[in-house]
Amino acid sequence: MTKVFCIGNGESRKDFNLDLLKPHGKIYGCNAIYRQYTPDVLVSVDHGIMHEIYQSGYCYKNETWFRDWTTVPDHMYDSMVYAGLSKIDIEELNKWHIKNENKRTDEKEFVMHGANLSGLVTILKQNKDKFQRRISQNVLCVSWVRDDDKTNNLMDIMPNNRDLGWAAGPTSGYIAVKKDSPTEVYLLGHDLNSTTGKVNNLYKGTKYYVVPEHGPTPSVNWVTQWKQLFTQNPHINFYKVNTNMKGEDRVNTKIYEWNEIKNIHYITYENLLDKHLK
């Protein structure tokens, strides 16, 4: 049997030692997990955290899969980033530090996400207060990339080279199924819901994540996308790992929308260690 482990960032996995999984199969992680742990494969679909990961140097040694990660030759930089702005306008915009960009050495290509800066100039000239309120929504991310890095574009593994548009968790499951042809897939930290009425994420309050007081992230997309993966792969057994099976809260309970699916099972972290990793 071939096992893979898909690690979400829900708080249920906070005290679980992920190294215990290493001898038993490949580990797929999502987003900011890289800050504390290096999975075999890292998946990210949100632009800000993707560029944080790349600019940290992580991708030089570790396999990553990013959404819309398309490289552009360096001679396109000015036209894409500044789109004909004058030198004075560029200098004024740069004072606001709205461009997140790593230092270029001898790289010949870059990846860009976010709108070019020309659209912000009018707002800046007309109403600086309004401009300041919109800065956080309009940060432009630019990463100069090495040709020997280990990044991959999600479109390259998706059906007909078209990104499914899934969240990072289900996307990691999709990649694991396509790359490793496992017979068993374990979901750890994919809590889907919250027990506190607040956001359930180990990295809440950090850069690119909502504040701890934020309400729970709606789970409908996660539930629907995982369900699609389960039903498309009836030959694979999927296991959602919970802290307990009492069903007393929204995290540690069976998912109603999955009730008719035969290849999704529920186990505890204790079951995982005692029965599934032997």
Number of C-alpha atoms within 10 A of each C-alpha: 7 13 22 24 27 26 23 26 22 20 18 23 20 12 7 11 8 16 12 10 16 13 8 16 18 19 22 24 27 24 23 23 18 17 11 7 11 17 23 15 19 27 30 24 21 16 20 19 18 22 23 20 19 20 19 12 11 19 20 17 11 16 17 27 26 23 19 17 20 14 16 16 12 13 11 12 16 12 11 15 20 18 14 13 16 11 10 9 18 15 11 14 18 12 9 11 12 16 19 16 18 17 10 13 9 9 14 15 19 22 19 23 20 15 15 19 22 18 13 16 16 12 15 16 11 10 10 13 10 11 18 13 10 13 15 10 10 17 18 21 23 22 22 24 23 17 12 9 16 15 22 18 17 23 19 12 16 16 9 8 11 11 16 13 13 17 17 22 25 25 26 25 26 22 18 21 18 12 10 13 14 20 15 19 23 24 22 25 25 24 26 20 23 22 15 11 12 15 24 25 22 19 20 16 14 11 12 15 16 15 14 16 11 14 14 17 17 12 12 11 14 21 17 15 19 21 17 14 17 22 15 10 15 13 12 20 17 26 19 22 24 26 18 18 15 10 11 10 13 14 22 24 18 17 14 8 11 18 10 8 12 12 16 22 15 18 19 17 17 13 15 16 12 10 9 14 13 7
